[in-house]
Amino acid sequence: MKNINFRITVIFLLISLVLVGCTPPAAPELESETHEPASASDLLEEEFLSQPTRFTIQADDDLQPSLIGLYDALYPGEIPGFVASGGDLIATRLEPAFDGRPYVPSWFLPGSALIPQDENPDVRDFIDFALSPDGQQILIELGELPSVVTLKDQAGNALKIQQPVRRVISAYGPSTAIVYSINAGDRLVAASYLGARDPQGAAAMERIDPRFTTLVGDDYFSQSEFNLEQAATLEPDLVIGGARSGWADSVSQLGIQVFLMEAETPDQLKEAMLLVGQLFGPHAHAQAQAWVAYFDWVIENTTIDTAHLTQPERVRVLFTGTEPLRVASGAMYQTDIIQAAGGISVSAELSGYWNDINLEQVAIWDPDVIIVPPYGGASVSAITDSLEWQILPAVQAEKVYRMPKLVVPWDTPAPDSVLGIIWMAGRLNPGLTSLDCGEEAAYFYNTFYNYTISGDEIAAICTIE
Amino acid sequence: MPPSARSSKKTTHTNKRLTVGLILILPVALLIISLTLGRYDINAFNVLRVLLSPIFPEAAAGIPEIARQLILQIRVPRILAALLIGASFGATGTAFQAIFKNPLVDSNILGVTSGAGFGAAVAILLMRSAWQVQLSAFVFGLLAVSLSFFGSRLYKATPLLVLTLMGILVGSLFNSLTSLLKYVADPLDSLPAITFWLLGSLTSITWQNIPALFVITMAGLVFLWLIRWRLNILSLGDDEAKSLGIDPIRMKLIIIMFATLMTAVAVSVSGVIGWVGLVIPHAGRLIVGPDHKRLLPVSVGLGAAFMILIDNIARTLLPGEIPLGVLTGLIGVPLLIVLLRQKRTGW
């Protein structure tokens, strides 16, 4: 009795299998009706590969194992379709070209890039995945990327950072800007921001990163304080802070890796970019290298543009702080910006940080131009409306300007300061400068913040009236 | 009394009057000298020409306009302010020491400076303009003293002791609040501004600050001068004052009111400058003794002269301003030790 039942079931199953096998596939027919008819070559290729693929990849032979690994992780059970030419995606070894305004392809391995050839959304997804921590994890398992990055942070601590870094707290404004500019902003779980407290800055930051309002953590994490309880709930792999943060030891004791950066000079900023770049995989590192190349290129340009100026011909600049009588010392980054732009900082003789001075000292310096910063309530009118400041020729000539910013103030030691140099060069020597503020701002935000800056935004920040 | 003793007493009396006169002239002399001092090099003759130029425009012919403006718009109001503030601190310190019968108090005994510091810190944190910072400092200075005063009314017996205690309490309260504000202030931006204000500076003085400072300070000085005898009586104690026909409570209230107004207006433009109000009256006592008839003008003169001196150093020594609160102690303490070595008089 049992035996008969079993046989009937087997026969029934076999018949239904045959039936299913003979039925013409309905779904593909419907699809081919909605899509444009497939070309002959597509059909041939499909037949050749004997299975449908999402897109084709034209890859160097030695890169194929990595790509198969990534593809399998993103689309389980599927195999990428490699083609010899005309692929939707090219994966190849490239000699990085870091000159002028570097174009940064998607570096999924050091020296190997993914270059999309069309607008296929699957290609985009695949590239994003290859650059993501998950993609990085696959490549680590395949032995293509290191599982630990060993380096020394800018406070001199030797660090061994486990890869990939998935969850980061950036407790220092400049380091947050760096993380964004190397395309690792999506790994932030909380951050202290520079220049995002005023409404315009906050709005622009939200356009750059819609997660901004949930990430902003200035109340918990800053140079001066670090809320360990709050940090623990965020389960970070890594905390990045300023070198003068007093809380670094207590965070380390929690078993969380801490990277400390210090960027008060252009060289330190370049070093910080390259070091932080190494923490987030090959693409981030390439972004950092591209930024350094761009920064050097800009300085080279502004230097060449103003090289013929003699010392007396150079524009004398006073860079004031949050109050008119607080000025930048020679040790500050603002002085480097002024020098790179071909000017002279009149207050360079001062040491330390911001210095409080009196108007008599300003009169002795007799600057040609006065620059106020875009933060802390500093304003041009605080100087131009003051009866006392009217004694200065620069104020009488209305040569008082405000440093621009999108989010991060362009005078602070952060990636955006490269635009500060360009703006300053244009401001000080309008006829001489070869770089255009708007053009460079568009390139910079597109390349480093992955943000398409609008014409209105450029007009608002780059207009030199 | 032997004739020699009488003549020597007369000589001492004349000497003291001469001393008082000299000390009162001192700040005026310093004021004139100070106008020629500054990081911008202008010689004394040209300074004189510039000073005459508002009346005789041709006097300043050939002098750069920037130099002219520098003296008229920057140096003159700043040095005047130093003079007025120093005089104010000297006088109010003397008055407070008299009515509290305590040589260790100054005008901050009722919390006026702490209140003003808090008021300024609030305004700086809210990124207000200079005049708003000053107004806020002034209002909170007065508020702190009012709190001390009405707080002391809660407890009827030994009013002076309770008032002192309340002053210390209110002062601590406002100091704590200021610390809180400093803690939350942006370390790159408002914190240095608050710290700088709390150390005192005359760098932002303009002509706009002078009228209020001048009127209130002069009114207070004239008032204290008119009641200089009563200060002597009050410093003896309440019972003695009553027996001599003075209502000590009412008198003290009026003095506190004037002194508080004077201190609040001074602190609101200068920031917190400690030490002067405490030590200048002692210096005065070392020179002319405890009689307020002489002590008051001497404290005014010494306070004004000391403040002009200190501010000259603050504005000329380095390219950056040196906070006054740093200099008052650094320069005042050695000066006082010198005075102490030379004179040994009763308090």
Interface residues (C-beta under 8 A of the other chain):
Chain A: Q223 S224 T322 E323 L325 R326 S347 E349 L350 Y353 W354 N355 D356 I357 N358 L359 E360 Q361 A363 I364 D366 Y375 G376 G377 A382 S386 L387 E388 Q390 I391 L392 P393
Chain B: G38 R39 Y40 E65 I66 Q69 L70 Q73 I74 R75 R78 M127 S129 D186 P187 L188 D189 S190 P192 A193 F196 S201 T203 S204 T206 W207 R315 P319 G320 E321 P323
